[in-house]
């Protein structure tokens, strides 16, 4: 299960905020979408997440290339990173 995979990474030191993420509830596979409907569902969940800003900052800093992070899609982050380069 993807939730277990996410927590397998040592998060307590690097990303302690992750345990408070709305993505911890339900199916984490939604955040690595295969369809636009899954992507839309992930973005809806992110919209109410209490650690969305921290997640977004992490995704930009780590240059996450896959998945929905901090309320952004892969395409949105690529565009943002290109603009800041």
N, C-alpha and C positions, 0 to 999 in steps of 0.2 A: 504494500500500500504506500502511496506517495507521501502520506503524512509521516509514516515511520522513516522514510528516506530523508525527509526534510530535517527531522529531529536527530538523525544519525550524524549530521554535521555538528561539530562542537559549536553550539550557538551561544552558550552562556557567556563566553568572553567576547566574541566578535559581534554577535547579533542577539543580545538578550531580549530585545523588543519582539523578536519573532514569535515568542510564546504567547504574545497578546494579539497576534494577527487574526483577523476574521477568517483568513484562509485555513486556520487550524480546525475550523468546524466543517464537517462534511467532506466532500471528495476533493482532495488537492489536485487531482488530475485535471480539473476544470481550469486550473491556472497554467496548464501547459496544453492549450486547446488544439484540437484537430479540426475545429469548425468555428465559423463566425458565431454560432449560437453559444458555444462554450465560452468563447472570448467575451461575448456580451454578458454572460452570467458572471464570469470572473470580475469584469469591470463593475458590475452592480454590487458585488460583494465588497470590492475595494472601496467603493464610494462611502461605505459606512464604517470602514476599518479605523480603529483608534490609533494605529501605528502606520498609517498610509504614508505620511511624510518621511518617516525613518526608512521605510521599505523603498520608497522612491529614491531617496538619497543613496541607499545601498546599491540599488540596481544601476544607477548612473556611475557611481564610483567603481563598482565591480565590473562594469560593462557587461551586465547580464544580456546575453544574446537570445535567450529563449524564454518564453513564458510571459505571463502578466505579472508585473511587479509594481507596487506603489500606484496602482491605477493607470498604468501605461502599458501599451502593447509593445511588442518587439519593434514594429515599424515606427512607432512614435519615438522610442528611445534611440533608434538608429538616426532618425531625423534630428533629434536634439543633439546627439553626439557629433554629427556632421557639422551642425551650425556652430558648435563651441570649439571645433578644431581649428 
